[in-house]
Amino acid sequence: MGTKDKRHKIHIDAVGQMMRIGVCLILLSLSSCFVGADAQTKDNPFVWPKVTHSETRPWTWWWWHGCDAEKESITTMLEQFHNIGLGGVNIVCVNDVVDSTKHNVDYLSKEYIDLMRFAISKARSMGMDADISPVGGWAFGGKFVPKERSCSVVEVHKIPFDAAFLTAGKNIFFGFPQSKSFNLENLQSVLVVSKDGSRRFLATDKVSPAGTLQWDFMKADEWDIFATCNVQGSSKVRAATPDWRGYVINHLNKKDVEFYFSAFDKAFAGIPRAELPRAYNNDSWEINLDWTKEFFDEFKKRRGYDLQMYMPEFIGFGSADTIRRVTCDYRETLSDLILDVFTPTFKHWAKSHDGKIIGEVQFEPANEIDVNSLYDIPQADMGGGLDWYFQNGDYVLDQLFMRAKVPAASAHILGKPFVSSETYTCMGNLGTPLNDVKMKTDVDFIAGINNTCYHGITYSPNNAHWPGWLFYAGTQLGPFNPQWRNMKQLSDYITRNQIFLQKGRSDNDVLFYFPMHDEWSIVTSPQGKKPGKVDMSNVRFASADMPTTHELWKMGIDFDFVTDNLLARYLTVKNGIFVSPANQYKAIVISNCNQMPISTLKRLISYAEQGGTIVMIGKLPESVPGLHDLSARQKQFDSLMHQVTGNRKILANGTAESRIGRGRFIMGDNAEQCCLTAGIQREKMMDRGLRYIRRSDNLSRIYFIVNLPDNKEGIDGWIPLSTKGKSAVIYDAMTGKIGKAAFSNNAEGSKVYLQLKPNQSCIVRVFDTNVNGSDWNYFQTTAAQPTTLKGNWNISFIAGGEGMPHPEKIDSLTSWTDWQTDQDEKLKGFSGTARYETTFDKPADANRFILDLGKVNCTATVFLNGEKLGELISQPMQLLLNQKLKEHGNKLTVEVSSSAINRTGDLQKRGVKWFYEIPGSYDIEFNIDAKTFVPQKSGLLGPVRLIPIKQISVKGH
């Protein structure tokens, strides 16, 4: 049992003798109080909290090609999902497959609704749940959406007004370019502008039905015409089911959105709530939408002036400052419509069916942070290869990593319990190892995701040939994949971590003000680049990629993004702390923000007067955004900024401080010095190659900590924490082990003793009280040298493709694709599971050992003398043997599962059709060049070693 409540002395000699091998937490977390993740206890920190809702477990995208499914196969797959520990499914109907046995089902037909109801009811009967994406494909729309209700883009043409336009009398022919989109039907506005821009006349009402402009000004060479068109039908449903191909709805018009969802109201009529989805998922945006027929009216109402009069600036002609301001106003109006029209209408509709909404708002033309605040479950789109997130030994702090912090921000501020993620999208082909998947999961956790959703698994009928139906954008984690044998280990790892990542509240240090108006003011079509037509394709919205955010995160100061809207609606100051509905923050940080609304600047000053601290790093705000009433607003802004800077004083560390009321503004160029002045402590573990995210509950502060995969020295020592406390407990989500940590708390701060090899993680909870329980087991290597297991290995192939390889005997561990045998070609094309067996005697120089399997492609299940020791899905491939070894004749069994890629490559080489073609599809993930394909290394590659260790005592004080 653990020691009683007393102060301990550090055993300096024992600690000093430890070899810095970073002994595996996952493999050596050796508390005697291991309890499964579903064990029940209310307050006992030495037992895993009970899983009480399906969201704690990972979910998966579940693609139904062409809406087709049948109940027996639905049941089979849901049972498979349940067995590997999934919490639920997001049913997404997508494009068709070529399969003669496939049954044609129309989206929202009675047959589809019956299948949907069956799947939802069956999932709930197993303790899971189910969502749907309310569209046959993605991007809301479909076959029944008429063009007049479809989404649209704006086209603005600059037409020189020259002598060629003159006709008899004073009639000037309005010559439309030869374009289906630019025509009289789409015409919204005609502006006539003098060459110097000083004289402007709206002439829309002077265009006749015949296309002539009735205008009596002469001297044609002094004028240009700017014609604005609303071009509808700009997008169609992506990856649509065969019956659902059609226009995307106009998201910016409430009646159009309501019209779209009325089709679901009709289809859902009379269905009990128990058979309707938990939530409705707004999947990938991927829409060409930047305008609506009411846009000019909405703009004038919201921005205070008529955009029609500024169409030259809108497409990049005129004063650079005016162009930026008009661009900003346009984008803010577009954002307002997403916030005020589409999202609330979607949410109201879902609520009418007692459902939630899940939002994947990446690339929506809006302030994504604000839009996420309206969703019940904000969701990040975290797709792409592992190298998109991990380079040069560390996480890549660009849009991809920071993007997850966008949906996480509103959840943390407002107290939404779940931040979901479409994760592993297009991460790799059929050769992706679970090691990479685990690494990517850790990236998500660190960024703020706590409700993982695999992307994903395709519905496939029971009678489909291997590998069944596939969808191009997934990482293909389905039951056909040999690694499926160890998928529960991945799910359990995620579940155990998410138990704590969903507990309590986020514990980030500061709020980082997102300079949205600066982003909106970035001009993407400068004058002269695209004369005659506006190009909105590169409109830049919330990129979340700013140098100071990288700097803060790397120094160990974590943050939540905050916006003008969130500040206005949810933030107050109490006792010098910024308080939101669910959280508390030490300061608001603003960095190199140029434009700031007057209302926000007033609010910041008021916060300071009430005792709050505002940190301004780098360049101070200089201007108001937008064009309307600019001179008067700028004058007011300058006066307010003078309040901020007028009495500032330079401090010893080079920062400046301006006292206002009970609070202050801190200003400077050095982010670390500014934060230090503000009293914000950084997490110094970042300097050691550790990455973390922190939460707190009513008992503790909770750290999820990952050691970087390329941290070659590993971690074996005292790790500083910014948290004060009296004790700490370590939780190993990979093995389920729990133990009381060696913990030190003195005037310099808290420290916890951690042993983490590269790519390992743990949860650390720091308690204000001295909790009692079994100590965490720490180990160090002994002076004895590791023993490499040599001799024969007997291999039998126990699962995988047709024509299983016959047993083999080898005397050295290499990839089975490299063995020179009478079945070498069969082995090169084999994807499946092989059982490796050998016997060995216990080395004489130690009693405890780590079993190190070395390199494994891809996953392993390990048995010793017939007893299962554990499952390994990621590096390091190590397990503790403890005191289980016999003196002689120990039998080691390792069942290794490969990826699915070699079998697919072999089928491709032999010209065998192995996947169900998706007509006109995105089959990029399935294109394997038979001529250049090289089989992926597979099996137990070793070397397999026994590393002698001994348990040590590490005491805190």
C-alpha angles and dihedrals in degrees: 000000000000122000119270124254103294139116116267133211119229111247095226096180094054093046093047092054095055115117111228096239094126095231109222117272091193092049100033102035088123110173116150090223099075110155127173121258093256096056113126125235130132106208107359105118091198094067125067110252114251119263101242103172138033094243091072090069122066118266130204140220105245111200119204109196111222089349088282119146136134127215099243092054091043088056092047094052095044089052089051090049091049092049093056092048105258119159100206151329136249105214111213121178112212141166126318135272130215104248123137090211094054117115118219112239123176119224112257090009118138088256093054092046089051091052091046092051091048093051093048093048092045092049091050092049087061094048093260130109139215142222131184136208103235096228138066094247120351136303108054111270141083151173095308096055109106119217092248089063096043129109118270146199130214123246119190118188124195107210119188110231103223139150092280088073095056119106134169114316117345098324113116116197113235101219111204115204115247096269134126090216098046105064143117093271093059095041113122106162142012118196122184113205131184116238092254091047095236097112120054130174130182107224101170092117090052095065110102125215086254091059100254124135111225101210131140104203115118129200095072094192091070096065145063128197121223111196119189121202131188103217111199127196091046095149139029129202111284120235088358124189111251094259097041102059110132148099125323111243122253100260093191097064118071096208091051092051091047089049090056095051092045087077088062092046088058094046093047096046112132096006114134116242090242088067098046124087123275090230145355119237123219096206128194114340099216093151132138097226125137105134146038133197091253094049099110091052093046091048094052092047093050104033101033101236140070113267090196089074092056102049092121089059090042090064096038109272120126138022113005092224093050091048090054093048095048089047090052093048092049093052093045090053091050088050091049091056092052089048098042104031117022105032098044091045091051091047093048090051093050091047090053085064092043091251137129129231126235116202129208095178099164109141094010106144092250147078093289094199091059093043091051089055089066095055122090089219115022112209134202125213100224103172133141139075122314090251088064088067105028124047136148092009098305145070115284106243098204131108093300098060096032092046090074088058089062097069090033092058098064091041091054095045095046100034100247104167099217135051108185131198137202091219135182092023109164087346092145146316131274090300098066110129122218087240088071091044091053091049091051091048090056090052089054093049093050090050093054107271114140102160106060119198117190116228087231169119128036124222108245128180118245092246097051117118119247126318092016125210115340135189119219099229099053132093087232100237094161131132092271090066111095089223088065086090087072100034092106088063089058092045092048090049091052093044095051092049093045090053086069099031087060095046123103116332140313113275102203117154105229146008114246113209109227109221093222096163091054088054092047090051095059106114113221099178107046121192114286096015096095107010116192100018135057117233112206095168093103098045106150119219131163103345095167087207108123126144096232093055088055091049094049093047094047092050091052103259109125123198148183120228115243131190138202089260096050092047091051096047108033116018127094134161123240124172091344093307126112108236126199127179089274109013152040130225134190097218148348113246122206120183130191092331112167104181125041130168115247090236091059094047090050089050092051091052090049090051090054092048088055093051104272126140120229117190117204113192123192122339116020123229112276108177150024118250124243135032109258116107088348100166096052094044093048091052091053091046093052090052092052092048089053087060088055099046104024098091102027119143129203113242128210095261092055097259123118127229129203115192115212118174110313093336140053150218116233117202134186147113098251110080095198094050092047092052092045089053088051090055095248113148118211126220102249093194085087088073089062096056095264122133124199151171122207135212135169137213132180091279107037153351111262125213125191103199129188127187110220112255092234096048091117097186093052123207122288112151149044115330119199120232129193087220123095118214146131102245143004137209126207122215122193108204094189095060103016094238120150131189144154110266129226100257134186126193122178141134091294092056139261127317133186126197112236135179110195127158118207113292094019126122140190143180116241120192118194114203130200089219132055104259119201125221145105114322122246110256114240122192138189131192118259128229090262117102121246116262118230112212108237131177135062127340120201112213127195125176110229107172138017145071133357116293099031115217115253120247120285137196119214134178098202132039115246135137112293086229088067100049115119103221140126088273101043094128091050090050092050089057098042123113115178145070129317126191115221118197133182139151129226142169124245112262111248099225102069144024101212128052145175113227105221114191093188112206118009127180104227127327135346141204112200130207128181118196090342095309119115110238099182150287124274122203103159144030131312093052096204139132134182114248090191109181096326098111123110119216092246140015102022111177115216118194122185120182108200124193121199129204122266097250101094094056091049091048091051092050090049091051092051092048094244115151102238105168133049106249117235106216110244087353139156095255093158094125092055101050105113118173104224092201097055102029113126116194115249115247107260141188136018106339098170146140090217110208141177108221113199114229140168132206115249137192118241114182129193128203 
